[in-house]
Amino acid sequence: MKQYTNELTAEMLAAFDPSPFTAEQLAEMNEEVRSLITQRNAYNLAYPVTAAYLIATEGSLTRDGGTVISEYNGQQIEIEGSVRLNVSLVGDGVRYPDGTTAKISTGAGNSSGDSAALVGSLLDNGDEIISSPQGSVRKAARAGEPLPESFLK
């Protein structure tokens, strides 16, 4: 299965901010909606994306050769071939080729609910998730925006 990392190219960073609406679509919207879109576009320019962390899923790999094992938790990401992968959470397991296991100990640091694991999450054995089989769903960090206090901690 193909794996993706948090490496971002200038092209990928630039793709975060353009408005998805054409001039024709904007012209058909009411003034209030156009104003909200204009405000969001201005915000995106003022606070550009500086980093983006892939959401880890089952099948993510670790630096030391482990594979993330995640049970269904109601959250899945669809990849090529209509394959659905379970989103990994803090507390999910990792299995190594020698049969040993570890648990994911850091994540996105959500203030409520379960914290999603990310490429970059640490394990309770000191290992780290380094790639994910999905390359489209990311947690973006923007200049000037604080990350949750427990982000990857």
Phi and psi in degrees as GROMACS dihedral restraints (atoms count N, CA, C in turn):
[ dihedral_restraints ]
;  ai    aj    ak    al  type     phi  dphi    fc
    3     4     5     6     1   -60.4    20    10
    4     5     6     7     1   145.5    20    10
    6     7     8     9     1  -122.1    20    10
    7     8     9    10     1   149.3    20    10
    9    10    11    12     1  -125.1    20    10
   10    11    12    13     1   149.7    20    10
   12    13    14    15     1  -115.7    20    10
   13    14    15    16     1  -179.6    20    10
   15    16    17    18     1   -82.2    20    10
   16    17    18    19     1     2.7    20    10
   18    19    20    21     1   -60.7    20    10
   19    20    21    22     1   131.6    20    10
   21    22    23    24     1  -121.6    20    10
   22    23    24    25     1   133.8    20    10
   24    25    26    27     1   -92.1    20    10
   25    26    27    28     1   165.5    20    10
   27    28    29    30     1   -58.8    20    10
   28    29    30    31     1   -37.6    20    10
   30    31    32    33     1   -62.5    20    10
   31    32    33    34     1   -43.1    20    10
   33    34    35    36     1   -65.4    20    10
   34    35    36    37     1   -42.8    20    10
   36    37    38    39     1   -62.1    20    10
   37    38    39    40     1   -41.8    20    10
   39    40    41    42     1   -64.6    20    10
   40    41    42    43     1   -26.6    20    10
   42    43    44    45     1   -73.2    20    10
   43    44    45    46     1   -12.9    20    10
   45    46    47    48     1   -71.8    20    10
   46    47    48    49     1   -29.7    20    10
   48    49    50    51     1  -104.1    20    10
   49    50    51    52     1   -22.3    20    10
   51    52    53    54     1   -62.5    20    10
   52    53    54    55     1   145.0    20    10
   54    55    56    57     1   -66.8    20    10
   55    56    57    58     1   138.7    20    10
   57    58    59    60     1   -79.3    20    10
   58    59    60    61     1    -0.8    20    10
   60    61    62    63     1  -100.5    20    10
   61    62    63    64     1   139.0    20    10
   63    64    65    66     1   -80.2    20    10
   64    65    66    67     1   165.9    20    10
   66    67    68    69     1   -59.8    20    10
   67    68    69    70     1   -37.1    20    10
   69    70    71    72     1   -65.4    20    10
   70    71    72    73     1   -42.9    20    10
   72    73    74    75     1   -63.8    20    10
   73    74    75    76     1   -42.9    20    10
   75    76    77    78     1   -62.4    20    10
   76    77    78    79     1   -39.1    20    10
   78    79    80    81     1   -62.8    20    10
   79    80    81    82     1   -29.0    20    10
   81    82    83    84     1   -82.9    20    10
   82    83    84    85     1   -10.3    20    10
   84    85    86    87     1   -86.4    20    10
   85    86    87    88     1   155.9    20    10
   87    88    89    90     1   -74.2    20    10
   88    89    90    91     1   165.3    20    10
   90    91    92    93     1   -59.3    20    10
   91    92    93    94     1   -39.8    20    10
   93    94    95    96     1   -62.7    20    10
   94    95    96    97     1   -44.9    20    10
   96    97    98    99     1   -66.0    20    10
   97    98    99   100     1   -44.4    20    10
   99   100   101   102     1   -60.2    20    10
  100   101   102   103     1   -37.6    20    10
  102   103   104   105     1   -64.4    20    10
  103   104   105   106     1   -43.5    20    10
  105   106   107   108     1   -61.8    20    10
  106   107   108   109     1   -42.3    20    10
  108   109   110   111     1   -65.9    20    10
  109   110   111   112     1   -42.3    20    10
  111   112   113   114     1   -61.9    20    10
  112   113   114   115     1   -42.2    20    10
  114   115   116   117     1   -62.7    20    10
  115   116   117   118     1   -42.4    20    10
  117   118   119   120     1   -66.5    20    10
  118   119   120   121     1   -40.7    20    10
  120   121   122   123     1   -61.8    20    10
  121   122   123   124     1   -41.3    20    10
  123   124   125   126     1   -64.6    20    10
  124   125   126   127     1   -40.9    20    10
  126   127   128   129     1   -61.1    20    10
  127   128   129   130     1   -46.4    20    10
  129   130   131   132     1   -59.2    20    10
  130   131   132   133     1   -37.6    20    10
  132   133   134   135     1   -71.0    20    10
  133   134   135   136     1   -37.6    20    10
  135   136   137   138     1   -73.4    20    10
  136   137   138   139     1   -29.5    20    10
  138   139   140   141     1  -127.6    20    10
  139   140   141   142     1    77.0    20    10
  141   142   143   144     1   -68.6    20    10
  142   143   144   145     1   155.0    20    10
  144   145   146   147     1   -66.5    20    10
  145   146   147   148     1   129.4    20    10
  147   148   149   150     1  -109.2    20    10
  148   149   150   151     1   -20.8    20    10
  150   151   152   153     1  -159.4    20    10
  151   152   153   154     1   158.6    20    10
  153   154   155   156     1  -146.9    20    10
  154   155   156   157     1   130.7    20    10
  156   157   158   159     1  -110.8    20    10
  157   158   159   160     1   121.1    20    10
  159   160   161   162     1   -64.8    20    10
  160   161   162   163     1   142.0    20    10
  162   163   164   165     1   -72.3    20    10
  163   164   165   166     1   130.1    20    10
  165   166   167   168     1   -78.5    20    10
  166   167   168   169     1   147.0    20    10
  168   169   170   171     1  -133.8    20    10
  169   170   171   172     1   172.7    20    10
  171   172   173   174     1   -53.6    20    10
  172   173   174   175     1   141.1    20    10
  174   175   176   177     1    90.3    20    10
  175   176   177   178     1    -5.2    20    10
  177   178   179   180     1   -64.2    20    10
  178   179   180   181     1   154.0    20    10
  180   181   182   183     1  -113.8    20    10
  181   182   183   184     1   154.1    20    10
  183   184   185   186     1  -111.3    20    10
  184   185   186   187     1   163.2    20    10
  186   187   188   189     1   -55.9    20    10
  187   188   189   190     1   -37.7    20    10
  189   190   191   192     1   -95.1    20    10
  190   191   192   193     1    16.1    20    10
  192   193   194   195     1    95.0    20    10
  193   194   195   196     1    10.0    20    10
  195   196   197   198     1   -83.4    20    10
  196   197   198   199     1   160.8    20    10
  198   199   200   201     1  -122.7    20    10
  199   200   201   202     1   130.1    20    10
  201   202   203   204     1   -72.4    20    10
  202   203   204   205     1   133.6    20    10
  204   205   206   207     1  -116.0    20    10
  205   206   207   208     1   114.3    20    10
  207   208   209   210     1  -126.0    20    10
  208   209   210   211     1   127.3    20    10
  210   211   212   213     1   -79.6    20    10
  211   212   213   214     1   162.4    20    10
  213   214   215   216     1   -62.3    20    10
  214   215   216   217     1   127.3    20    10
  216   217   218   219     1  -128.1    20    10
  217   218   219   220     1    15.0    20    10
  219   220   221   222     1    94.0    20    10
  220   221   222   223     1    -8.5    20    10
  222   223   224   225     1  -120.5    20    10
  223   224   225   226     1   123.6    20    10
  225   226   227   228     1  -137.2    20    10
  226   227   228   229     1   157.0    20    10
  228   229   230   231     1  -124.0    20    10
  229   230   231   232     1   131.4    20    10
  231   232   233   234     1   -90.2    20    10
  232   233   234   235     1   132.8    20    10
  234   235   236   237     1  -114.6    20    10
  235   236   237   238     1  -173.4    20    10
  237   238   239   240     1   -51.8    20    10
  238   239   240   241     1   147.2    20    10
  240   241   242   243     1    76.3    20    10
  241   242   243   244     1    17.9    20    10
  243   244   245   246     1    59.4    20    10
  244   245   246   247     1    26.3    20    10
  246   247   248   249     1   -81.8    20    10
  247   248   249   250     1   131.7    20    10
  249   250   251   252     1  -105.5    20    10
  250   251   252   253     1   128.6    20    10
  252   253   254   255     1  -111.2    20    10
  253   254   255   256     1   138.4    20    10
  255   256   257   258     1   -70.5    20    10
  256   257   258   259     1   133.8    20    10
  258   259   260   261     1   -69.6    20    10
  259   260   261   262     1   136.1    20    10
  261   262   263   264     1   -86.7    20    10
  262   263   264   265     1   144.3    20    10
  264   265   266   267     1  -122.6    20    10
  265   266   267   268     1   157.5    20    10
  267   268   269   270     1   -55.3    20    10
  268   269   270   271     1   132.7    20    10
  270   271   272   273     1   102.1    20    10
  271   272   273   274     1   -17.8    20    10
  273   274   275   276     1   -67.3    20    10
  274   275   276   277     1   160.9    20    10
  276   277   278   279     1   -95.4    20    10
  277   278   279   280     1   162.1    20    10
  279   280   281   282     1  -131.2    20    10
  280   281   282   283     1   135.0    20    10
  282   283   284   285     1  -114.8    20    10
  283   284   285   286     1   136.9    20    10
  285   286   287   288     1  -104.8    20    10
  286   287   288   289     1   157.4    20    10
  288   289   290   291     1   -56.6    20    10
  289   290   291   292     1   -28.0    20    10
  291   292   293   294     1   -83.8    20    10
  292   293   294   295     1     3.2    20    10
  294   295   296   297     1    94.1    20    10
  295   296   297   298     1    -8.7    20    10
  297   298   299   300     1   -74.7    20    10
  298   299   300   301     1   163.6    20    10
  300   301   302   303     1  -134.5    20    10
  301   302   303   304     1   163.8    20    10
  303   304   305   306     1  -148.2    20    10
  304   305   306   307     1   171.0    20    10
  306   307   308   309     1  -121.6    20    10
  307   308   309   310     1   144.6    20    10
  309   310   311   312     1   -71.2    20    10
  310   311   312   313     1   129.0    20    10
  312   313   314   315     1  -115.8    20    10
  313   314   315   316     1   -11.6    20    10
  315   316   317   318     1  -132.1    20    10
  316   317   318   319     1   158.4    20    10
  318   319   320   321     1  -159.9    20    10
  319   320   321   322     1  -153.0    20    10
  321   322   323   324     1   -68.7    20    10
  322   323   324   325     1   -16.6    20    10
  324   325   326   327     1    73.5    20    10
  325   326   327   328     1    36.1    20    10
  327   328   329   330     1   -57.0    20    10
  328   329   330   331     1   144.8    20    10
  330   331   332   333     1   -79.0    20    10
  331   332   333   334     1   -20.3    20    10
  333   334   335   336     1  -139.5    20    10
  334   335   336   337     1   146.9    20    10
  336   337   338   339     1    79.3    20    10
  337   338   339   340     1  -171.4    20    10
  339   340   341   342     1   -75.1    20    10
  340   341   342   343     1   144.4    20    10
  342   343   344   345     1   -90.7    20    10
  343   344   345   346     1   124.8    20    10
  345   346   347   348     1   -69.3    20    10
  346   347   348   349     1   141.3    20    10
  348   349   350   351     1   -79.7    20    10
  349   350   351   352     1   150.4    20    10
  351   352   353   354     1  -127.1    20    10
  352   353   354   355     1   160.2    20    10
  354   355   356   357     1   -64.7    20    10
  355   356   357   358     1   119.6    20    10
  357   358   359   360     1   115.8    20    10
  358   359   360   361     1   -13.6    20    10
  360   361   362   363     1   -64.6    20    10
  361   362   363   364     1   144.6    20    10
  363   364   365   366     1   -95.8    20    10
  364   365   366   367     1   155.9    20    10
  366   367   368   369     1  -108.0    20    10
  367   368   369   370     1   163.8    20    10
  369   370   371   372     1   -69.1    20    10
  370   371   372   373     1    -7.3    20    10
  372   373   374   375     1  -105.0    20    10
  373   374   375   376     1     9.2    20    10
  375   376   377   378     1    90.4    20    10
  376   377   378   379     1    -6.8    20    10
  378   379   380   381     1   -73.6    20    10
  379   380   381   382     1   173.7    20    10
  381   382   383   384     1  -143.6    20    10
  382   383   384   385     1   141.3    20    10
  384   385   386   387     1   -73.4    20    10
  385   386   387   388     1   126.6    20    10
  387   388   389   390     1  -114.0    20    10
  388   389   390   391     1   -13.6    20    10
  390   391   392   393     1  -158.3    20    10
  391   392   393   394     1   162.7    20    10
  393   394   395   396     1  -136.5    20    10
  394   395   396   397     1   146.8    20    10
  396   397   398   399     1   -76.1    20    10
  397   398   399   400     1    -0.7    20    10
  399   400   401   402     1  -115.0    20    10
  400   401   402   403     1   140.5    20    10
  402   403   404   405     1  -121.7    20    10
  403   404   405   406     1    18.3    20    10
  405   406   407   408     1  -117.3    20    10
  406   407   408   409     1   -25.0    20    10
  408   409   410   411     1  -103.8    20    10
  409   410   411   412     1   118.5    20    10
  411   412   413   414     1  -131.9    20    10
  412   413   414   415     1   154.0    20    10
  414   415   416   417     1   -97.5    20    10
  415   416   417   418     1   112.5    20    10
  417   418   419   420     1   -87.7    20    10
  418   419   420   421     1   142.1    20    10
  420   421   422   423     1  -111.4    20    10
  421   422   423   424     1   131.2    20    10
  423   424   425   426     1  -114.0    20    10
  424   425   426   427     1   145.7    20    10
  426   427   428   429     1   -55.3    20    10
  427   428   429   430     1   131.4    20    10
  429   430   431   432     1    84.3    20    10
  430   431   432   433     1    -7.5    20    10
  432   433   434   435     1  -100.5    20    10
  433   434   435   436     1   127.7    20    10
  435   436   437   438     1   -74.9    20    10
  436   437   438   439     1   144.9    20    10
  438   439   440   441     1   -86.0    20    10
  439   440   441   442     1   157.9    20    10
  441   442   443   444     1   -53.5    20    10
  442   443   444   445     1   145.0    20    10
  444   445   446   447     1   -53.5    20    10
  445   446   447   448     1   -35.1    20    10
  447   448   449   450     1   -95.9    20    10
  448   449   450   451     1    15.2    20    10
  450   451   452   453     1   -60.7    20    10
  451   452   453   454     1   116.8    20    10
  453   454   455   456     1    51.7    20    10
  454   455   456   457     1    30.2    20    10
